[in-house]
Amino acid sequence: MEGSLHARSSNLEDCLEELGAPLLVREHLDGALLAWGWSDERAFGLNLSIPVARAARANLGYHRSFEGLHGLVLLFDETWVMKSMQRGYLAEILPEERFRPSFIE
């Protein structure tokens, strides 16, 4: 997987063909960030459902989203050419979310 992808030469179509649908897509600086992830069998979650009225229930859920999830983060420029690729735990390699300033007339 991802062996045929290279920074500054692979585009979005190449990446999607090689990796499939990403888990996360968001704007990042002047381009976009796409992330893929996979986990081992030790991943877990917890769901709790408690009846609170005759026909109503309270639900609570917890899942380890990106914690412990191995992954790949690709950064693309404004022309959808990959600028960089990082591998590791998604919680560690996902950059802090940054928003572009809004245009003010």
DOKEVO-837896 format. One line per field, with one value per atom (N, C-alpha, C): chain; x, y, z. Coordinates in Angstrom, 1 decimal. Layout:
BEGIN
unit c(A / ...)
c1 c(X / ...)
c2 c(Y / ...)
c3 c(Z / ...)
//
This chain:
BEGIN
unit c(A / A / A / A / A / A / A / A / A / A / A / A / A / A / A / A / A / A / A / A / A / A / A / A / A / A / A / A / A / A / A / A / A / A / A / A / A / A / A / A / A / A / A / A / A / A / A / A / A / A / A / A / A / A / A / A / A / A / A / A / A / A / A / A / A / A / A / A / A / A / A / A / A / A / A / A / A / A / A / A / A / A / A / A / A / A / A / A / A / A / A / A / A / A / A / A / A / A / A / A / A / A / A / A / A / A / A / A / A / A / A / A / A / A / A / A / A / A / A / A / A / A / A / A / A / A / A / A / A / A / A / A / A / A / A / A / A / A / A / A / A / A / A / A / A / A / A / A / A / A / A / A / A / A / A / A / A / A / A / A / A / A / A / A / A / A / A / A / A / A / A / A / A / A / A / A / A / A / A / A / A / A / A / A / A / A / A / A / A / A / A / A / A / A / A / A / A / A / A / A / A / A / A / A / A / A / A / A / A / A / A / A / A / A / A / A / A / A / A / A / A / A / A / A / A / A / A / A / A / A / A / A / A / A / A / A / A / A / A / A / A / A / A / A / A / A / A / A / A / A / A / A / A / A / A / A / A / A / A / A / A / A / A / A / A / A / A / A / A / A / A / A / A / A / A / A / A / A / A / A / A / A / A / A / A / A / A / A / A / A / A / A / A / A / A / A / A / A / A / A / A / A / A / A / A / A / A / A / A / A / A / A / A / A / A)
c1 c(0.8 / 0.0 / 0.9 / 0.4 / 1.0 / 2.5 / 3.0 / 4.3 / 4.5 / 3.4 / 3.5 / 3.2 / 2.9 / 2.6 / 3.9 / 4.0 / 5.2 / 4.8 / 5.4 / 5.2 / 5.6 / 4.9 / 5.2 / 4.9 / 4.5 / 4.1 / 2.8 / 2.4 / 1.1 / -0.1 / -1.2 / -2.3 / -3.4 / -4.5 / -5.6 / -6.2 / -6.3 / -6.8 / -5.9 / -4.6 / -3.7 / -3.9 / -4.0 / -4.1 / -5.4 / -6.5 / -7.8 / -7.8 / -7.2 / -7.1 / -6.3 / -5.2 / -4.3 / -4.9 / -5.5 / -5.9 / -7.4 / -8.2 / -9.6 / -10.1 / -11.3 / -11.9 / -11.2 / -10.9 / -10.2 / -11.2 / -10.7 / -11.5 / -11.8 / -10.9 / -11.0 / -10.5 / -11.3 / -10.9 / -11.2 / -10.2 / -10.5 / -9.5 / -9.9 / -9.0 / -7.8 / -6.7 / -5.5 / -4.6 / -4.4 / -3.6 / -4.2 / -3.3 / -3.8 / -4.2 / -4.5 / -4.9 / -5.8 / -5.5 / -6.4 / -5.5 / -6.1 / -5.5 / -6.5 / -5.9 / -6.7 / -6.0 / -6.8 / -6.2 / -6.9 / -6.1 / -6.6 / -6.1 / -6.8 / -6.4 / -6.9 / -6.2 / -6.5 / -6.1 / -6.8 / -6.5 / -6.3 / -5.8 / -5.6 / -6.9 / -6.9 / -8.0 / -8.3 / -7.3 / -7.5 / -8.3 / -8.8 / -9.7 / -11.0 / -11.5 / -12.7 / -13.6 / -14.8 / -15.8 / -16.8 / -17.6 / -18.6 / -19.9 / -21.0 / -22.3 / -23.1 / -23.8 / -24.7 / -26.1 / -27.1 / -28.5 / -29.3 / -30.0 / -30.7 / -32.1 / -33.1 / -34.5 / -34.8 / -35.3 / -35.6 / -37.1 / -37.8 / -39.3 / -39.9 / -41.1 / -41.8 / -41.3 / -41.2 / -40.8 / -39.5 / -38.7 / -37.5 / -36.3 / -35.1 / -33.9 / -32.8 / -31.9 / -30.8 / -29.6 / -28.9 / -27.8 / -26.5 / -25.4 / -24.1 / -23.1 / -22.2 / -21.2 / -19.9 / -18.9 / -17.5 / -16.7 / -15.9 / -15.1 / -13.7 / -12.7 / -11.4 / -11.2 / -11.5 / -11.5 / -10.1 / -9.2 / -7.9 / -6.9 / -7.2 / -6.2 / -5.9 / -4.6 / -4.2 / -4.4 / -4.9 / -5.2 / -4.0 / -3.4 / -2.3 / -2.9 / -2.1 / -2.6 / -1.6 / -2.2 / -1.4 / -2.1 / -1.3 / -1.9 / -1.2 / -2.0 / -1.4 / -1.9 / -1.0 / -1.3 / -1.2 / -2.2 / -2.3 / -2.2 / -1.7 / -1.7 / -3.0 / -3.2 / -4.4 / -4.8 / -3.8 / -4.0 / -4.2 / -4.3 / -4.5 / -3.4 / -2.1 / -0.9 / -0.4 / -0.1 / 0.4 / 1.7 / 1.7 / 2.9 / 3.7 / 3.0 / 3.8 / 2.9 / 3.6 / 3.0 / 3.6 / 2.8 / 3.3 / 2.6 / 3.4 / 2.8 / 3.0 / 2.1 / 2.2 / 0.9 / 0.8 / -0.5 / -1.2 / -2.5 / -3.2 / -3.2 / -3.4 / -3.5 / -2.2 / -1.1 / 0.2 / 0.6 / 0.1 / 0.6 / -0.4 / -1.7 / -2.6 / -2.3 / -2.0 / -1.7 / -2.9 / -2.6 / -3.7 / -4.5 / -5.9 / -6.8 / -6.6 / -6.4 / -6.2 / -7.2 / -7.8 / -8.9 / -8.3 / -8.7 / -8.3 / -9.2 / -8.6 / -9.4 / -10.5 / -11.7 / -12.8 / -12.6 / -13.0 / -13.0 / -13.9 / -13.5 / -14.4 / -14.4 / -15.6 / -15.8 / -15.7)
c2 c(-1.2 / 0.0 / 1.2 / 2.3 / 3.6 / 3.6 / 2.4 / 2.3 / 3.1 / 3.3 / 4.0 / 5.5 / 5.9 / 7.4 / 8.1 / 9.3 / 10.1 / 11.6 / 12.3 / 13.7 / 14.5 / 15.5 / 16.4 / 15.7 / 14.4 / 13.8 / 13.1 / 12.6 / 11.9 / 13.0 / 12.7 / 13.6 / 12.9 / 13.6 / 13.1 / 11.8 / 11.8 / 10.6 / 9.4 / 9.5 / 8.5 / 7.9 / 8.9 / 8.5 / 7.8 / 8.2 / 7.6 / 6.2 / 6.1 / 4.8 / 3.8 / 4.2 / 3.4 / 3.1 / 4.1 / 3.9 / 3.8 / 4.2 / 4.1 / 5.4 / 5.4 / 6.6 / 6.9 / 8.2 / 8.6 / 8.6 / 8.6 / 8.8 / 10.2 / 11.1 / 12.5 / 13.4 / 14.4 / 15.4 / 16.7 / 17.6 / 19.0 / 20.0 / 21.2 / 22.3 / 22.4 / 22.7 / 22.9 / 23.9 / 25.0 / 26.1 / 26.4 / 26.3 / 26.6 / 25.4 / 24.3 / 23.1 / 22.2 / 20.9 / 20.0 / 19.0 / 18.4 / 17.3 / 16.1 / 14.9 / 13.7 / 12.7 / 11.9 / 11.0 / 9.6 / 8.6 / 7.2 / 6.5 / 5.6 / 4.9 / 3.5 / 2.7 / 1.3 / 1.0 / 0.0 / -0.3 / -1.8 / -2.2 / -3.6 / -4.1 / -5.3 / -5.9 / -5.4 / -4.6 / -4.1 / -2.9 / -2.4 / -1.2 / -1.5 / -0.5 / -0.8 / 0.5 / 0.2 / 1.3 / 0.9 / 1.8 / 1.5 / 2.2 / 1.5 / 2.1 / 1.8 / 2.8 / 2.6 / 3.2 / 2.4 / 2.8 / 2.5 / 3.6 / 3.5 / 4.0 / 3.2 / 3.6 / 4.8 / 5.9 / 7.0 / 7.3 / 6.8 / 7.0 / 5.8 / 5.8 / 4.6 / 4.4 / 5.4 / 5.2 / 5.9 / 6.3 / 7.1 / 6.4 / 6.6 / 6.1 / 7.2 / 7.1 / 8.0 / 7.1 / 7.6 / 6.9 / 7.7 / 6.9 / 7.5 / 6.5 / 7.1 / 6.2 / 6.9 / 6.0 / 6.4 / 5.5 / 6.1 / 5.3 / 6.0 / 5.2 / 5.7 / 6.1 / 7.3 / 7.8 / 7.6 / 8.6 / 8.5 / 8.0 / 7.8 / 7.3 / 5.9 / 5.6 / 4.2 / 3.7 / 4.6 / 4.3 / 4.6 / 3.6 / 3.8 / 4.4 / 5.3 / 5.9 / 6.6 / 7.3 / 8.0 / 9.3 / 10.4 / 11.8 / 12.3 / 12.7 / 13.3 / 14.8 / 15.7 / 17.1 / 17.4 / 18.1 / 18.4 / 20.0 / 20.4 / 21.8 / 22.2 / 23.4 / 23.9 / 23.3 / 22.6 / 21.9 / 20.4 / 20.0 / 18.6 / 17.7 / 18.2 / 17.4 / 17.2 / 16.0 / 15.7 / 16.4 / 17.2 / 17.9 / 17.0 / 16.3 / 15.5 / 14.3 / 13.3 / 12.1 / 11.8 / 11.5 / 11.1 / 9.9 / 8.9 / 7.7 / 7.7 / 7.1 / 6.9 / 6.8 / 7.1 / 7.2 / 8.5 / 8.4 / 9.5 / 10.6 / 10.3 / 11.2 / 12.1 / 11.5 / 12.2 / 12.9 / 12.4 / 13.0 / 14.0 / 14.0 / 15.0 / 16.4 / 17.3 / 18.7 / 19.3 / 20.3 / 21.1 / 21.7 / 21.7 / 22.3 / 23.8 / 24.2 / 25.7 / 26.1 / 27.3 / 27.8 / 29.0 / 29.1 / 30.3 / 31.5 / 32.7 / 33.8 / 34.1 / 34.5 / 34.8 / 36.1 / 36.1 / 37.3 / 38.4 / 39.6 / 40.6 / 41.7 / 42.0 / 43.1 / 44.5)
c3 c(0.0 / 0.0 / 0.0 / -0.6 / -0.8 / -1.3 / -1.8 / -2.4 / -3.7 / -4.4 / -5.7 / -5.6 / -4.4 / -4.2 / -3.8 / -4.5 / -4.2 / -4.1 / -3.1 / -3.0 / -4.2 / -4.6 / -5.7 / -7.1 / -7.1 / -8.4 / -8.4 / -7.3 / -7.2 / -7.0 / -7.6 / -7.5 / -6.7 / -6.5 / -5.7 / -6.3 / -7.6 / -8.2 / -8.0 / -8.1 / -7.8 / -6.4 / -5.4 / -4.0 / -3.7 / -4.3 / -4.0 / -4.7 / -5.8 / -6.5 / -5.7 / -5.1 / -4.3 / -2.9 / -2.2 / -0.8 / -0.6 / -1.5 / -1.3 / -0.6 / 0.0 / 0.6 / 1.9 / 2.2 / 3.4 / 4.6 / 5.8 / 7.0 / 7.3 / 6.8 / 7.2 / 6.0 / 5.7 / 4.6 / 5.2 / 5.1 / 5.6 / 4.9 / 4.9 / 4.4 / 5.3 / 4.6 / 5.4 / 4.7 / 5.3 / 4.7 / 3.3 / 2.3 / 0.9 / 0.1 / 0.8 / 0.1 / 1.0 / 1.0 / 1.8 / 2.5 / 3.5 / 4.3 / 4.1 / 3.8 / 3.8 / 4.7 / 5.4 / 6.4 / 6.2 / 6.2 / 6.2 / 7.5 / 8.0 / 9.2 / 9.3 / 10.1 / 10.3 / 11.8 / 12.3 / 13.7 / 13.8 / 15.0 / 15.2 / 16.0 / 16.4 / 17.1 / 18.5 / 19.0 / 20.4 / 20.6 / 19.5 / 19.6 / 20.3 / 21.0 / 21.8 / 21.8 / 22.2 / 22.4 / 23.5 / 23.9 / 25.0 / 24.6 / 24.7 / 24.5 / 25.7 / 26.2 / 27.3 / 27.0 / 27.2 / 27.0 / 28.2 / 28.7 / 30.0 / 29.7 / 30.1 / 30.0 / 31.0 / 30.5 / 31.4 / 31.5 / 30.5 / 30.5 / 29.8 / 29.7 / 29.1 / 27.7 / 26.9 / 25.5 / 25.1 / 26.1 / 25.9 / 26.5 / 25.9 / 26.5 / 26.4 / 27.3 / 27.3 / 26.8 / 25.8 / 25.2 / 25.4 / 25.7 / 25.9 / 25.2 / 24.4 / 23.7 / 23.8 / 23.8 / 23.8 / 22.9 / 22.0 / 21.1 / 21.0 / 20.9 / 20.8 / 19.3 / 18.9 / 17.6 / 16.9 / 17.0 / 16.4 / 17.3 / 18.6 / 19.6 / 19.3 / 19.1 / 18.8 / 17.4 / 16.5 / 15.2 / 14.3 / 13.7 / 12.7 / 11.5 / 10.9 / 9.7 / 8.8 / 7.9 / 6.8 / 6.6 / 6.6 / 6.4 / 5.2 / 4.2 / 3.0 / 2.9 / 2.6 / 2.4 / 0.9 / 0.4 / -1.0 / -1.2 / -2.3 / -2.6 / -3.3 / -3.7 / -4.3 / -5.6 / -6.3 / -7.6 / -7.3 / -6.1 / -5.7 / -6.0 / -6.0 / -6.1 / -4.6 / -4.3 / -2.9 / -2.6 / -1.5 / -1.1 / -0.1 / 0.8 / 1.8 / 2.2 / 2.8 / 3.3 / 4.7 / 5.7 / 7.0 / 7.5 / 8.1 / 8.6 / 10.1 / 10.8 / 12.3 / 12.9 / 14.2 / 14.9 / 14.5 / 14.1 / 13.6 / 14.7 / 15.9 / 17.0 / 17.1 / 16.6 / 16.7 / 15.4 / 14.3 / 13.0 / 12.4 / 12.9 / 12.4 / 12.9 / 12.0 / 12.4 / 13.0 / 13.9 / 14.5 / 13.4 / 13.6 / 12.6 / 12.5 / 11.3 / 11.1 / 10.0 / 10.3 / 9.4 / 8.7 / 7.4 / 6.6 / 7.2 / 7.2 / 7.6 / 6.6 / 7.1 / 6.3 / 5.5 / 4.3 / 3.5 / 4.0 / 4.2 / 4.7 / 3.6 / 3.2 / 2.2 / 2.8)
//
